[in-house]
Amino acid sequence: MLELAADLVPLLAADVPVAAVTVTAVVRSAPRGVGATLAVTRDARVIGSISGGCVENDAVMLGLDALRTGSVRRARFGFTDDGTVTPIAAGLACGGAVDVVAYPVEASALPALEAARSGREATLRLTLDGDPLVLHRPALPRLLVLGAGEHAAALCRLGAAAGFAVTVCDDWALLVTKERFPDASELVVAAPHDFLASLDDVDERTAVCVLTHDERLDVPALAAALRLPVGFVGAMGARATVARRAALLRAAGVTDAELARLHSPLGLDLGGRSPEETALSVVAEIVASRNQASARPLREGRGPRLHAVSDPDAEAIAASCAVRIA
């Protein structure tokens, strides 16, 4: 439920009745794992999902029933052990099943939801008919966008949608505004290299993208970024610009080992040209790099085609970032 914080906080603050349907266990495999949550309002507005769409209707009905009765409801959606479909739900396309619990969301959840919405680590402890349910969401990975042009605006939108807490930094205050970057978690007016020098809370989950298009700014910014313990550093630019910038970075004392960390030209080759298409290619490269994935089409691989979560993975997911049934 914490991943739905951006939508749930304003609803709860306005006293809109909301129910949540949370996956508590996965049998065999399912499109989403333990902790996945769908929320529904009394007028059937649906937020989030618990599957690829195959059992959403039944989840909505269960959530509406929890709202109507003010009680906790439980169900299993999908296939039973003998392969038959449970009466309440359509079968999951991947052949598995999920156990879910539906419950009205109380205003007491607001502090945890507000923390999650701001990108901070959040834990929500609920007691449902005597059974404890603990939802946990770690702090979001950070995306530091240096430069505030149109490509940065598009990258901020897509980065936030992909689950990053996005910081936008530029030394021109006229560009660094909430109107231009409504999805940013943080806006900073400063020289990018000065901003990077002030950071003491970055880690391997942090990505830095330099989009300043000005060597006077991007060379010192990249020199600073490549010496930080971040997981990804990238910079936009044509290949001629990349070569010239590499020479300037070496002249500034950046080692070949540090320079090897730089993703530039930035983004995967998707053939797009618009700021939005470029931003998509950048986010795709960051995610592929973070997951050490090939970024090849799935049809070219030999592994599972469906991004399904199997039962053996459920405990790991629950322990790390999703939900714990105590």
N, C-alpha and C positions, 0 to 999 in steps of 0.2 A: 504493500500500500504506500510505502514511503516514496516509491518512484513516481507516484501520482500526485505528489505534494503540490505542484504548481497549480493543478486544477482543484484540488480538494480544499486548500486553505481558504480561498475566497468563498467557496460554498459553505463551509462550516462557519466562517466568520459572519455570513449572512443568515445563519440558522436554517439553511436548506437541508432537509433530511437526506442522508446518504447512507447506503449500505455498501459493504465491501464483500467480495467473494475471493478468498485466498486459497491457493493450492497448498495443502499440507503434506501431501505424499504423492509420489509418482510410481506407478506400476509399469515395469518394462520401459517404455519410452513415451515421451510427449513433446510437443513443440516447445513448451516452456516448462521451467522447472519449479521446484518448491519455492514458495514465496511470491510467485506471480499473482497479481491481483487485478481484478476488474471491479470497478465501482459503478453504482447506478443510483440515480436520483428517483424520487417518487414519480416524476413525469417521464421516466424511462430514458433519461439522458445517460449514455454509456461512456465511461472513461476507462481506458486501458483494456487489457485482454488477459485471458488465461490460456489461450490456445491459438492456433492459426486460424480460428474462426469456426471450427467444427462443433464446438460445444458452447459457443458464446450465448446462443439463445436460451439454453437451459440454465446457464449461469445467471443471466439477467432475470429470468423467472424466479430463481432461488433467492437472488438478492431482493427482488421486489416483495417476495413473501416474508423475508426477514424484516423489511421495512414495515410491511402491513401489520405484522404480528408483534413487532418489537422484540423478537426472540432470535436465538442462534439456530441456524439450520445447517445440516451436514448432508453431503451426498458424495457418491462416486460417479464420475462421468467417464464413459468409454467402455472398453471391453472387459468382461470378467475373465477369470482364469480359464474357463472352458471355451472362450472365444465368442460367447454371446454378448449382446449389447445390453447394458443395464436399462431398465424401463424408462428411467427419467431422462436419458441422454442419448444423443447420437454417438456413434463410435468415433474415436479419434482416428484420423487417417493413418497414423503411424502404428496402430494396433495396440496401443497401451491404454492406460486409464489414469485418472487423477482423482485423489480425494480432496474435497474442498470444504471450507467452512464459510458460511455467509453470516454476517452480523451487522447491526447498525453501527455506524461510526459516531462516537461521542465527541463532544467538544473538548474533552480531556486529551484528545489526540493532537490538538493544535500545536503545542510546543514542539513535539517531535517532528510534525509535518513542516512547521516553519523552519526548523533547523535543516531538514532535508531539502527544502526549497532553496535555501541559500547556499547549498553545496556542502554544508558541514556534516560531520558524522552524526547519525541519529539512531536512537533505539526507542522502540515503542513496545511496551509490555501491556498485554491485554489478558483478562481472565474471562473466558467464554464458557458459561455453564460449568464453572469450576475447573476448567482446563486452561493452563497458561499457554499463551501464544506470544512469542517474542519475535518482533520484526526488527531487523537491523540493516542499516545502509551506511557503508563507509563514506568518508568524504569523497566527492566527485574528483575524477582526474582533472587536471588543469590544462587549459589551452591558453597560452600567452600569445596574443596576436599583436605584433609590433608594426605599427602603421595603421592609419584609419581611413584608407581609401575605400572605393566601392568593392574591391575584392575582399578587403577586411570585413566589410559589412556582411557580405554573403557568407564568408567563413564563420563569422560569429553566429549567424542564424543556424547554419548547418551543424556547427560544432556543438551548440547548445542542444539542438535536437538529438544529436548523437550521444548526449550524456556528459558533456564536458562543462566544467565551470570555466567560463571564458572571461579572460581579462584582456581589455584593449588598451594599448598604450601608444600615445603619439605626443610629440612636443607642441602640436598645434591645437590649442583648446577649442578653436572653432569647429574642428572635426570630431572631437571626442565628446559626443553628447548622447544623452539617453534617447533622444529622438532618432538618431542614426543607428544606435546600437541598443535597442530595447531588450534584447536577450542577454546582454552582457551581465555577468555577476559583479564585475568591477571595471571602472573606467579610471585611467590614470593619465594625467597630463604631465609628461616628463620626457627627457631624452631617453630613448629605449635602453641604452647601455647603463645610464644612471639607475633606471628602474630595476634592471637585472641585478645590478650591484647591491641593491637594497634588499634582495630576497634572501631569506634564510629558511624557507619552508617548501622548497621544491624537491622532487624526488623522481624516481624512474617512471612514475605515472604522469609526469608533466611533459607537455609538448610545447616547443617554442617555434613560431612561424614568423619570419621576418618579411614584411611586405612593404617596406618603406620606399623602395624604388629610388633610393638616394644613397650613394656609396659613402657619403660623409656620415650617414646615420647607420647604415646596415653593416658596414665593416666593423666598427667598434661594438655594435650590438651582437654580431655573430661571434666576435672574439670573446665576448663575455659569456654568451650562451654556451659555446663549445667547451667552456671550462666549468660549467655547472653540472651537477649530478642529475641531469634530466634525461628522459628516455628518448627524446626525439628533438632534433633541431633541423629546420628546413628554411629555405629562402627561395623566393621567386626570382625569375630572371631568365633571359635568353641564354643560349649556350656561350655566346661571346661574353656576355656579362658575367656568367659563372666563372669562366676562365680568368678574366681580368680581376674579379673579386678574390679568387683563390690566390692570385699573386699578391694582392694587397694584404690579404690575411697572413700569408707567410711573412711578408715584410713587417707586419705588426707583431710577429712573434708566435703565431699559431703554428703548432707542429703538424707534421703530416698525419700523425695518429689522431690528433684532434680534428683535422680537416676531413679525415675519412668518415667521421660521424655525420657530416653535413649532407642532408638530402636536398640537392639542388642540381638542376631545376626541380622545383617542388611539385609533387603530385604524380599520380599515375596517368599513363597515356590513354585517356578516354576519348580524345578527339574533340572535346568541347572547347568553346571559346568564350562563352559568357562568364561573368563573375560567379554565377551560381554553379555552372558546370565545372568551372575551375575549382571552386570550393569543394564540390563533391569529390573531385579527384584528390584533393589535399587530405580531406578527412579519411578517404579510403586508404591512402598511403599511411597515414598515422595509425589507423586501426590495424592494417596489415603488419606494420612494423612492430606494434605493441604485441600482437599475437604471434609474431614470427611466422606469418602465413605467406604463401607464394603469391597471392593476389591473382592467380590464374582462374579462369572460369571453372565452376564446380564440375561441369560436364567433362572436363579434361582430367579430373582426378579419379581415383579409384576408391575413395572413402565413401562414407554415407552421404547421400544427396540431401537428406533432410537435416536441418539444424535441430535435431531432437535431443532432449535431455533424457538419458537413461537412468534407471533406478540406482545403479552403483554410484552415479555422480551426485545424487541428491544430497547425501550427507556432506559432501565437500562444499556444495553450494550453500547449504544451510549454515555450515560453520563459518563460511567466509563472508557472505554478503546477503543472504536472503532471509531465511526464517528458521527459527528453532522451536521445536515442539518439546517442551520440558516435561 
